[in-house]
């Protein structure tokens, strides 16, 4: 192995070490992702409020005598289950904000650098191609969460008033009946106005559920699909295939700069 290749291998290994020891800890530090984490925490708080509203209303309705409000109680209970799924998706997104960067810069980038070094030492082009693909996959993993959070925020802002209105409806919701003592357990009938309030709240809750599903589940999936499609498109055009002559030219330029 000549001095040119040794120099280039040393530079690439240095990049791998920097990625592992400097960039990876930086990307995994929550302090460097404050905005994304705050936005996700706000959505988590909103979903927990809506889920609690659905579950609380369902439990209250189930205490009423008779079967008049049973369908509404069952509908509220079902909505609470969906909100739980959204909550799980948001927590996963929050964890990935820091984990994705660490996986990229502590694992994938160093592996790609090592493969490039092996390719330089063995003069086999296949190692360059594999290394390029691993690098792109790493950056896709790293960009998925920030991109999905950014796009979700833009969509959520257009429907934030609807969600806030639903929360206000829940805070103002009072289930009244015809019983003189006003205790829910002793209610014999429920007023028409109360039924209408609960129905309106259920409708608003359903609309808010749709908003949260789109922003917390559908958008991240679409971002992931788009990035996967983009990677496939790049690979199909062989943009990441590095031939040996390109590496040799890079070595020559580095050597000339060193001599000068």
N, C-alpha and C positions, 0 to 999 in steps of 0.2 A: 504494500500500500504506500503510495507516494505522499509527500508532505501536503499537497493540495487537498487530498481527500481527508487526511487527518485533521487539517484545519477546519474544514467544513463540518466534519463530524463533531468536533469540539464545540463549534458554535451552536449546532443544533442541540447537542446535549445540554449546553448552557441554557438554551431556551426552555428545554424540558424541565430543568431544575428550577428556573424562575417561575414557570407555570405551576409547579408543584408546591414550592415553598412560599411564593409571594402572591401570585394571582389567585390560587385556589382558596387560601384563607380569607383574602379580601372578598371574593365572590360569595363566600359562605357566611360572612359577617352580617347579621340582621341590620346593623346600623347603616349599611350601604344600600339597603332596600327599604328604607323607611316609608316612602310613598306607597309602594306596592303593598306592604304589610298593613299600613293604615287603611288603605282602601278595602283590603280583604277583611280586616277586623270590623270595619263599618258594615259591610255586607253581612258578616256573621252575626253582629248584634241585631241587625234588621230581621234576618231570618229567624233568629231565636225569639224575637218579639212576636213575629207573625205566627210562628209555630206554637208559642205559648198561648196566643190569642185563640187559635183554632182549637187547641187541646182544652183550654179553660172553658171556652164556650160550649164545646161538646160535652164536657163533664157537667156543666151547669144544666144544660138541656136534658141530660140523661136523668137528672134528679127530679124532673117534673113528672107528675102523675099522668097516666094516659099515654097514648101513642101519637099524639098530635105532632110533637116535635122530634119524634124518633128519626125520621128521614134527615132532618137538619143536623141532628147530633151525629149520625153516621157519616154524613158528608163532611162535617168538620173534622171528625176523627181521621178520615181518609186524607184530607188536606194536610193534617199534621204529619202524617207519614211521609208525604212528598217533601215537605219542608225539611224533614230529618235527612232525607237523601241529599237535598241541596246543601245542607249544613256539612255533611260529610265531604261533599265535593269541594266546598270552600276551604275546609281544613286541609284537605290534600293539596290544594293549590297553595295554601300558605306554607306548608312544609316544603313544597317543591321550589319555592322562591329562592331558598338558600341551598337546598340539596342539589338542584340541577347544575348550578355553577360549580359546585365542588366536584361533581362527577365529571364535568367537562374538563376542568383545568387540572384536576389532581389525578385523573385516570386516563381519559381519552387522548388529550393533547400529548402527555408524555409517551403514551403507547405509540401514537402517530410519529412522534419524533424519533423514537427508537427504530421503528420500521424504516424511516427515511435513512437513518444511519446504516442499517443493515443493507438497504438498497444501494447506498453509496459504496459500501465495502465490497459487496458482491456484484455490483454493476447489473443488477436485475431490476427491470422496470416495474415488475408486478408489485414490488414493495412500495414504490412511489404511489401507485394507483390506490392501493389499499389504505395507505397513510392519508392520502387526500380525502378519501371517503370517510374515514374515521374522524378527521378534523371537521368536516362539514356536518356530520351527524352530531358531533359534540356541540357545535355552535347552534344547531337546530334545537337541541335539548335545552341549551342555555337561553335561547330566545323565546321559546314557547310560552313560558309563564309571563314574562314582562309584556310580550305582545298581546296575549289574551287578556291580561289585567287592563292594559291601556284601552283596548277595543271594548271590553266589557264596561269600563267606566264611561266611555263616550255614549254607549247605548243606554246605560242605566240613567245617565243624567237626563235623557229625554223623557224618561218615565218615572223619575224620582218623586214627582208630585203625587202620582197615583199610589205609590207605596206609602208615602207619608200620610195621605188621606185615609188609607186603610188602617194604619196604626192609630190615627186620631179617632176613627170610627170605633175601634175596639176600646180605646180609653174612655169614650163617652157612652159605650153600650151598657144599658141597664135592662135587665130582664124583669119586667113587672107583670104581676098577675092580679086577679080579682080577690085574692084573700085579704082579709082585713088586717091580719098581723104582719103581712108583707114578708113572711119567711118563705123562702123558695120551697122548702120541703113540704109546706102546708098549702101550696098553691093548688087550687082545683081547676082553674082555667087560666089561660094566658091571653092577654089582650091582643087585638088585631094589630095595633101599632107596634107592639113588641115583636110579633111575628114578622112584620114588614121590616123592622130594623135589623133583625137577625138575617133575613133573606138578603137585604142590601149588603150587609156585612159579608155574608158568604160570597156574594157576587164580586165585591171588591177584593176579597181574599183570593178568589180564583184568578182575578186579573193580575194581582200582585205575584201570585205563584207563577203565572206564565212569564212575567217579567224576570223573576229570579231564575227560572229554568233557562231562559235564553241567555242571560248574562253570566250565570255561574256554570252552566253545563254545555249549552249548545255552542256558544262562542269559542270556548277553549278547544272543543272538538274540531270546529271549523278551522281554527288557526293551525291546529296540529295537522289536519288533512292538507291544508294549503302548503305548509312547510314541507310535508312529505312529498307532495306533488312537485314542489319546486326542486327538491333534492333529486327526485327521479328524472326531472327534465334536465338538470345539470349533468347528471351521470350519463344520460343517454346521448349527450353531445360530446362526451369524452373530454370535457373541459378540465377535469381534474387529473387526467392522465399526463404524468410528467415523464418525458423520455430522458435517456441518459445524456444526450447532447445538451439539453437544457441545464442539467446539473454540472456538466463539464464547463459550460460557458460561465456559470456562476462561480465555479472554483477559479477559473482564470481571472475573472474580474476581481475577486477577493485577493488573489495572489499579486496582481498588478498593483492594487492599492497598497498592499503590504510592502512591496518593493519600493514604491514611491515614498 
